[in-house]
Each structure stands twice: as structure tokens, then as C-alpha cells.
């Protein structure tokens, strides 16, 4: 039996399926129907209702944030996070090319320009060392404001993404950003339940953005959330994302440009029920990851990607690393032909037509991963 056939058999056995094993599916094992029925029975299915407030309060407690604010999607959350830290049109935002397109879409809504910095081999996330090197070579501080010496643009923010739920080296990134007066905004879309040095991802910068899309560790169907350490900034976020409407018994008064980014109560109800089982889901995913790690030790030329040092990862999507681009293609073809859903890592942002002319630092590790990484089934298994 070939090694790839052994992989397919192992995954079918792990998930108890002889036909098709999807990449990641949600699990509903608790109060989801009860809370959804309550929304319907009370008619509070839109953006007003007790589950919105409850979900925000419980997520703030869970993550250690001072305030949490829900949105319609993780992309909305990241877009608003960038606006709130002061990113403006024609600013530059330092981020990674190894990410889902939503990261770059969010900053493009503002008219900002991504600059792509390489990732670390240990994390698959933005490298503090690569960031430091790029800034030393290309940036300068003018009156306490960071600028790109070549373009003259202001470098306002840095957006690392916790790839597949694995935390980046947050302490070092915080230090570099502080040194260069750059705002750190965490794209924590994939890392709900992941910890770095005992603290939840998404709370190391001024704002962090989480996703609750249907394939995430917990889901609200569609949805996102911003995490704040500055409570007043969080209150502003809540106001602006609800059309910036000033409370009044009957008058319609709005004091900012507002956004209709409000999460409906019916989605928040689903989130409350899912959050009650988050620790259980993360424990299950970590158990699956350990079984994969043990199995792939006996498969030649396929390495399982394990959590970085100082991290407790949710293993949102498990990943294996093949020896080269051809092996990646062969693995994808064989697994998908035999009832196991696998996917390559996202197309690099620097290769998409919208972003191919954006500045980058060579992206050596980024390209290495793009040619080798495959995601394998990662659903919660209870």
C-alpha cells in the first residue's frame, strides 16, 4: 500500500466514514436550537436582543479583552479595526501574503496599500525579524510617524494573521511596532481559543478581529468580532457599527459616518450556544492534531505542522508539508480522488492581480510554504 493510500485510510478511519470526509464542518451539540427558538418566539431576530449583549460580554471574559463588539463578518471586523486605529487612504499596512484574501480586502476598502512581509517557518505567520529588517532598510520616523522612504507614504499599521490558528510571535511583534510607532491589529480570524504565553490571541494590539464563519472552530453562521483593550475605543466601535445613531426615544440623529455591521440577535444566539462548548471543541481538535502528528511520523516526505513554541493552538485547520510543488499536487489529487477533502494553502496575495504590484520583501518562506502546504480534514470529533 502506498503512503498516500495509508493517509486516506487513516483519515477515513479517524472520522468513521467510508465515503467522503470534508475539510471542516460545524458541530451543534448544545443549546443552539433552544436559543434560536427563543429568538423566534420573542421576535428578536434582528440586531436588537439579549443574545447580542450576552455574546459580547461572554467573549470579552473568555478572551480577556476589556470590550468585545460583534459584527456581521470577520472581514467587517478587520475593516472597522483598521479604521479605528487611524488607517487612512494611501497609508501603507504591513501584512503577510500568506493569508486569506479578506485580510487584504479589508484594508483595500479604506484605500490603503498592503506591503507584504515574509513569514516565520515556525509559525507560518508574519515574522518579527523580517519586519524589523524591512523597516530598518525602507522606513524612517518623521516627527514620531513612520514613513516608507521610497514611496513617502505613512506606514500606519501592521496586521499579522494567526495562520490556521497558530499564534505568531506576538511579544516580538509588539516590540517592533512600538519602536516604529506602528499600530498592531491582529487578524485573529482563525484563532479563537488559541493562546500565546497563556493569553488569548487578539488582545495584544489595540484591536483584534475574530471570525465566526461556518467553517471556524465555533460559528454564528456568519459573523465576526472586535476585541479591545481600550474600553472607550470599543464603545466607539459599537456606536459606529450600528449606524452611529444617537439614542433617542423617537428622533433619528447620527453623529458619525456609520456602518451597518450589526450582528443579528439570531446569529449571536448561535454564538452563545457554541461558546459554551468552545473548550471542548478545542480539546477535540488538539486530540485530532496529536493523532495526526503521531501518524505522519511514519509517512515519508510528509511532515505534520505542529504548534509553535509558547503557544496553545486551536489547530483550526491541520496542515501537512510535502517535499515540493509536484508532491503537493499529487497528494491533493490522490486524496480528493479517494474521498478525502484536502486543499492547498491560499493563493498568495502577492500573486493576485489586485495586489501583484504591491511591495514585498522577497517572501522566501512564504513561497516555500505555498509550494508545499496542504490542509487535511480538521473537524471537531466528539
N, C-alpha and C positions, 0 to 999 in steps of 0.2 A: 504493500500500500504506500502511495506517495505521501510526502509530508503534508501537502495541501489537502489530500483526502482525509488524513488524520485530523487536520484542523476542522474540516467540515463535520466530520463525525462527532468530534468533541463538542462543538457548538450545538449541534442538534441534540445531543445527549444532555448538555447543560441546561438547555431550555425546554427539554421534553417535547420536542417537535420533530417529526419525521419528514415534514414538508418544507415550510418556509419560516425562517427566523428573521424578524425585522430588526432594524438597527436600534431603535429606541421607541418604546410605547409608554404612555402614561398608565399609572395604576390608581384605581379608585377603590379603596377598601374600608372607608370610614364614613364620615358624616356628610359626604358630598350631596347625596340625594335629599337628605334631611334639610340641609341649609338651603339648597336650591328651591325646594318646595316652600320653605319659609318665605323666600323672596317672592315667589309667585302668589302665595296666599295673602301676603301683606301688600302686594302690588309694587313693592320697592325693588324694581328690577333694573333701574337706570343708575345714574351717578349719585343718587342720594339713598342712604340706607346704612344700617348699623354695621354691616359687614365691611364696608369700606374703611371706616374708622378702626374697627377691630383688627383688620388685616394690617393696617399701617402700624398700630400700636404693638401688635404681637411680633411683627417683623423687626421693629426697632429694638425690642427687648432681645429677640433671638440673635440679632447681628451685633448688638452693642452700639448701634447708631443712636444719636441724640434725637433724630427725627427721620421718619420714612414717609415717602409720598408716592402713591401709586399712579401709574399711567396706563394708557391703552396698550403700549408695547415697549419692549426693551429699547427699540430704536428711538421712540419718543423720549424715553427717559434719558438716553445719552444725548440726544439733541438738546433737551432742556438743560441738562447738566453743563454742557459746553456754553450755552448762553448765560447761565447763572454765574459762571466763573469769569465771564467777560470776554469770551472769544467773539470776534467781530469779523466782518467781511475783509478778506485779503490778509488776515492773520495766518500764521503757519501753526500747524499742530503736529507734534512729533508722535508717531504711532508705528505700528508694525504692519508689514504687508501680509503676514501670515495671520489672517483673521477672516471672519465672515464679512461680507460686503456692508452690512449695517453699520459697522464702525466708521467706515469712510463716508457712507451716505449721510450719517448724522452730521458730520462736520461740513459736508458739502451743502447741506440745506442752508447753512449760515453764509456760505461763500468763502469758507476758509480752505486752506491748501494743506493736504497731508504731506508730510516728509517721512519717508519710510526708513526706520532704523532696524538693524538686524536683531534676531532673537538669540537667546541662550540655548545651547544644546541640552542643558539640564531641565529647563522649564518649558521650552517651545514658546516662551513669552519674551517681551521686549527686554533687551539686555542692558542693564545699567552701565556696564563697561563700554558697550558700543555707543550708548547715548552720550557718555562722558567724552569719548573720543570725537564724536561728531561735533558736539558743542565746542570743544576746545579748538577744533580746526575751522569751524564755519560760523561761530556765533560770537557776539560781543555784547557787553552790557553798556547801555547808554542811559545815564540817569536812573539806574536801577531797573531798566527794561531791557529784556533780551531781544536782540535783533539778529537776523541772518545777514552776514556781511556781504554775501553775493547778491541777494535779492532786495535787501533793505527792509524786508517785511518784519513785523513784530512776531516773535516766537512766543505764543501766549500759553500753550498747554501741552501736556504730554498725556497720551492715552494708551496705557498698556492694556492688553487683553489677556485674561487668565485662560489660556488655551485648554479646551476640554476639561476645565475645572481645576487645572494645576496652577497654583499661585506663582506669580513672578516674584523676583527678589525685591520685595516691597521696601524694606529698610533702605537699601542702596538707592532705589529709585527716588524715594522721598528725599534723601540727602542731595542727590544730583539736582533735583527740581528746585529745592530750596536754595542751593548755591547759585543757580542761574535764574532765580525769580520766575519760575515757570509753574503754572497750576497743574497739579496731578489730578486727573479724572480717571478713575478705574472703570474699565469696561469689564464688569463682573457678571456679564450676561449668563455665563455658563457655570458660575462658581458658587451658587447658593449651597451653603453647607460646607464650603471649603475654608480651611483655616491656615493662616501664616503666623507661625510663632504663637499659636494659641488665640489669635484674634481673627475674626471673620473678615474675609475679603470684602472690599467695597467701602471700608471705613478708614483707610489710610490717607486718602486725599481729601480735598474739600467736599467732593461728591463722588459717589459710586453708583453705577447703573446695573440693575439686575433684569433678567428676562424670565418670564413665566410662560413662554411659548409651549405648545403642546408636546414638544419632544424634550423639554427640560426636566430636571430632577423632580421638581414639583411644578404644576401647571395651573393657570387660571383660564385655560383655553387659548387666550392671547392676553398679553399683559406685561407690564414692567414696573419697576420701582426705582426711585432715587433714595440713596442713603446719605444722610447729612451728619456731620459733626458740629455744624453751626446751626443751632435751632432756628435762629431768625432767618437764615437763608432758606431753610426748609419751609418755614411759614410763607415766605415769598413764593417759593416754588408751588406750594399748594394753591396760592391765590392766582398766580399767572396761568397755571394749567387748568383752572376752572373758569376760563374766560375773563379773569381779572375783574370779577363782579363784586362790587362793594355791597356788603349785606344791608338789606333794607326790606321792610315788610312788603313794599309794592313797587318802589322805583327801580329802574334799570340804570345803574351808574357803573361805569367801568373806568379804572384809573391807569391801566397799562394796556399795551398790546397783549391780548390774551390768546391762549391756545385751548382748543377743546381736546385735551389729553386726559380727560377724566375716565378712570376705570369704572365701569358699571358695577352696581352692588351685586349683581348675579355672578360676575366674574370673581369679585372679592370673596363671595361666599364659598366658591370653589377653592380659592386660595386658603381660606381659613381651615377648611377641612383637610386640605393637602398638607398644610404646615403642621398639623397635629401628628403627622407620620413622617416628617422630614428626616429625623434622626434614624428612624427605622429604614427609610429608603437609602440613605447614605451608607448605613451599615451593610445593607444588602449589596449595594454597588461595590463597596470596598471588598466584600467577600468574593464577588464575581471577579474583581480585578486580581485578587490573590490567586484564585484558581487559574486564571489566565497566565499569570506570572509563573506559576509552578509548571503549567503545561508547556509553555513556549521555551522553557529551558532545554527541552528535549527535541525542539524543532530547529533544524539547521537553517541559518541565514534568515531567520525571522526573530526579531527582538521585541519584547513587550516593553512599552514605555511606562515606567513607574514614577510615582510622585517624587517631586524634588525634596531636597533636604529642608528641614524646618517647616514642612508642610503636612497638612492633613487634607488630602484631596477628596472631592466627591466622586472622582472618576466618572464625570458626566458621560463622556464618550471614551471608551477604551481604544487605544491605538497600538498598532504594531509598526515596526520599521523594517522594510525589506532592503535588500542589498543594493538595488539600483532601480532605475525607472522601468526597465524591462520586467524585472521581477515584480514590481508593483503592479504593472498591467496584467501579468499572468495570474497573480494572486487574486486581483479583482475579478478577472474573467472567470476563473475556476470557481470561486466562492459564489458569485452571483448565478452562475450556471447550475449550481448544485444546492440551491435553496437557502443560501445564507446571504443576507443583505450586507454588503460592505461598501464603503465609499472612500475615495481619495480625500486628502485634505483639500480645503477650498482652493480654487484658482487664486494665485497670488494677486493682491490688489495692484501691484506694480505691472501686472500683465494684462489688466483690464483696460479697454480703450479709454475709459474716463480718467484713469489715473496713471497711464503708462508714461506720461511725460513728467510726472512728479519726481522730485529729488529723492535719491536714496543713497545709502552708504555702501552699496555693493551686494548686500544681503546674502553673504556666503552661507551662513547656517540656514537661513530662510529657504534658499533654493535647494539645499541639501535635504531638508525635511520635505519640501514639496515633491521631490522626486521619489520619495521612499515611504511616506506615511500612508497607512490605511486604517480607517476606523472599522471596528468589528462590533457585533451586537452587544448592547450595553444596558438593556432594560433591567429595571428592578425585578428581582426574583425572590418571591416570598412563598 
